[in-house]
């Protein structure tokens, strides 16, 4: 049995302030390139499990989650993986109650001890709903503690939490493989690693970043920052990891998409909100998305090499246009 149709959607690719930044008139904040509009970071991993059931796993749940979900028509959530406890990665959790109603089921959330403590404190009305004065509509969640170095299975995926450093704060990245009880399609985007909010990788974590087909990696800005990779640092780390394809996320308004994306080494590119990454044999751009890109005169992305696994010399096959969101 195999898991199939694995697809990662970048729901948001911005830093904690988002882009445009409130009150800023810089060139990026005033840009008419939709790829320069960045909601707070998060991602969605969708696939069919070995029984053919559609699954949807969120990675983080940002304050922009409601808007992100409406934009892609998300109607289910089978689990949420949290990288860490910061506001821009957790303050959309109240919104997931709608999935409870649609699915008539609780949602498992997976996080380390620090993040679970934060969530239970901030969302006391959810985790201690019996104490609420009114019997209100709140999310139904099942908290599951995870830790780096201890993999677990989720609907046929093997999820491996990876210890990363976000300044002095230990955070989690995630590696996704097919579980031993399942297998991935030959042209799958797996193995995949998602590593946001990081400025250092502990020595023991590097082994989890070998043999990747797909890497999503933090790239904040050009200037040094105490808790995030800079542009040069992110490129250097991506080169060392050597994934077939790398996408950079969690960017500030210092980064103008068209300018930097064109200068990146082969096999690397900037992510943008709404970007969908799927198997290399899938259509690079759907007819609807292609028509939208043409109608809006959006910049095109080279989507060649869709009939074979991508290499460092090929641009990433895409399944969405550079103008994925409605105005």
N, C-alpha and C positions, 0 to 999 in steps of 0.2 A: 504494500500500500504506500501511496506517496501523498505528500502535500503539494498543491498545485496553485498556479495563478498567484504567486507571491508578488505583492506590489507594496512599495513604500511611498507614501505621500508626505511631502514636507508641508505640514499645516502652517507653520510659521518659521521664518528664518531670521528674525530680528533679535536684538538684544532687549534688555529689560525695559527700555524706553520706547521700543518700537521705532519704526521709520515710516512717515515723517515724525520728527520729534516735536512735541508741543512747543510752539513759540519760536521755531527755528526757520530761518529763510535761506539756508544754505542751498547749494545747487542740487544736492541729492534729495533734500526734503521737498524741493520744488520740482523735481524731475517728473516728466510725463512718461517715463519708462515704467511700466507696471512692476517690473522686477525690482525696482528700487523702493517699492512699498512693502514693508516687512512687519507682519504681526509678530507677537512674541513666540518664541521657539517651541516647537512640538512636532510630533510626527504620528503617522498612523500606518500600522502594518496590517495589510489585509491578505487573506489567503483562503483556500479551501482545504479543510483538514482531510485526513485519510478516508473519512466517511462521506466526503463531498459537501460538508456543511460550510457555509461561509462564516469566516471569523474576522473579527476586527479588534486589534490590540492598540491601544493608545500608548505613546511614549510621552510622558508628562501631560499636564492639563493646564494650559496657560490661561491668564485672564481673558484672552481673546477666543477661548474655545467655542463659545456659542456661535460667534461669527464664522469661525473656521468650519464648524459642523454644518451650518446652513449652506455655506458655499459649495460643499461637496455632497450635500444630501445624505449625511451620515445618519443611520437609523438604528445602529446597534453598537454595543461595546462589550466585548467579551473579557476585558481585563485592562488594567492600567498599570504600566511600569513607570515608577518615578526615579529620575536620576538623582534628585536631591530636593531639599526643602525650601528653596528660595521662592519668593513670591511669584516671579514671572514663570515659574514652572508648576505651580500648585494652585493658583487662585482661580482656576476654572472648575474646581471639583464640584461645587454646588450644582453646576449645570448638568451633571451626568444623571441626575434623578429622572430626566426625560427618557433616557435609555432604559431605566428600570421599568417605567410605565410601558414603553413600547415592547419590551421583551418579557415582561412579567417575571423578572429574575433579578437576583442580586448581582453585583459586580465585584469581582475580586480585585483588590489593589495590592501591588507588590512594591515594597520599599524597605530601606534599611531602618535601623532602630531610630536614628536621629530624625529621619523624615516622618516616620509613623508618629513619633511624639509630637512633632510640629502639626501634623494633620489632625491628630486627635485633640490638640489644644485649640487650634484655630476653628475647627469644624465640630466643636462640642455638640452643637445642635443635631449633627448627624450621628456621631458615635455614642452620644448619650441622649438619644431622642426621648427616652422615657422621662427625662427631666424637663422637657419643654412644657411651658405652661399651656400652649395650644397644641392640639394634635395636627401638626402641619405636614405638608408634602416635602419630605426630605429624601435624599438619596439613601439607598440600601446598599451598604458596602461590607465586604468581608476583608479585613486587614490581614495580610500575610507578610511576615518579616522575612527578608532575604538578606544575603550578605555576599560580598565579593568572594569568588573562589568556590562557590557552591551553586552548581547548575541545577536547573529544574526543568520539567517538561510542561508545555502549555499547548494543548491541542495538536500535538505532533511536532512542535518546535522544541528544540533544546535551547533554553535561554541561559546564558552565562553572564552573570554580573561581573563587571570588571572594575577594580579599584582605580580611580583617577584622582588627581589633586586639583582642586579649584582654590588656588592660594593655599591657605592652611586647612581648608575644609576637605575631608575625604568625600568624594561623590562617586556615583556609579555610572559607568558606561554599560552597554549591553551588546553581547555577541549573539547572533541568531544562526543556528544550524538546524538541519533536519534532525529530529530525534532518532536514536538507534532503532526505534520501533517503526520508523517511517523513512522516507527518502524524498529528496527534492528532485524536481525536474532537471534534466541535464543542463538546461540553459537558465536556471534559476538565478536570481540575484543573491542567493545564499552561497557561502557564508557572508553575512552582513554584520557590520559593527556600527553602533551609533554612539558617538562620544562628543557630547556637548559640554560647555562650561568646564574647560580643562586648561591648565597651563603646565602640567607635568604628568608624566606617566611613570609610576613606580616600576622598578626593574622586574618584579614578579608578574606584572600585568602584560608585558610585551608578548609573551607566548600566546595570549588570547587574541592577539592582533595579527597573527600569521595566517597566510593562505586565504586572505579575504578576496571576494569578488567585488564587494561594495563597502565603502567606508564613508560615513558621514562624520565630519570633524569640525570642531570649533575654530572660527577665524574671526576675531573681534574687529581689529582695525590695524592700521599701519604702525602706530606708536605703541611703545611698551605698555603693558598693563599687568598688575600684580596677580590677576587671577584667570586670565584668558590668554590663549595663543594669539600672537600677532600674525599678520599676513606671512611674513618670512618664516616664522616659527612653524606655522601650520603647514606650509609647503614643505619644509624640511622634514617634519614628522611624517607627512603623507608619503614622501619619497622613501623614507626609512621603512614604513609599513609595507609599501609596495602593493596596495590593492589594485585590482584591475581598473577600478574607477573610484574616484573620490569626489565628494561634494562637500563644500564648505557652508557652514551655517552660523547663526548667532552673530550677525554683522551689525555694526553701527552705521550711522549716516556718514561716516568717513569714507565708506566704500561705495563707489558708483559701479553698478553692475557691469555695464558695457565696457568701461575702461579696464577694470581688473580682469574680468573673465577672459578677455582676448589675450591677456599676457600670461595666463597660467600654463604650466607645463602640460604636455599631452597626458590624457587620462584624468585630468583634474578640471573641475569647473565650479562656479558658484551655484549654490542652490537658490531657489526662489520660491515664494509662497505658491502652493498649488502644484508644484512639480511632482510628477508621478514617475517612479523608477520601477521598471518591471523587466521581465525576461528579454534578452536581446532579440529573440525571434518574434516578439510582439510588434505590432505596428508602431512605428516611432511616434506618429502624430495621428490621432483619430481624424476622420473626415470632418467632424463637427469642429474640432479644435483647429484644424488647418484652415477651415473656412473662416473661423473667427479671427485667426491671426491675419489672414489676408484682408478681411473686412476692416480690421482696426489698424492695418499697416504696421503691425508689430514686427520687431526684429526677428529674423528667422534664426533657428539653431540647426546646424548641420546634424542630421539624424541618419547619416550613412552607417554602414556596417550593422544593419539590423538582422542580417541572416547568420551571423556568427557571434561567438562570444566576444565581448569587447576587449581591446588590448590597450596598452599605453599609447598607441598611435591613433586611436579612434575616439571620437567624441562620444559621450554617453548617449545611447539610444533613449529617446524620450517618448512619453505617451501623452504629453500635454504641451500646449503652445506656450510661448513666453507671455501670453496674456490670459492666464487661466481664470481670473476672477472677473465678475461683472463690475462695471464702474459704479 
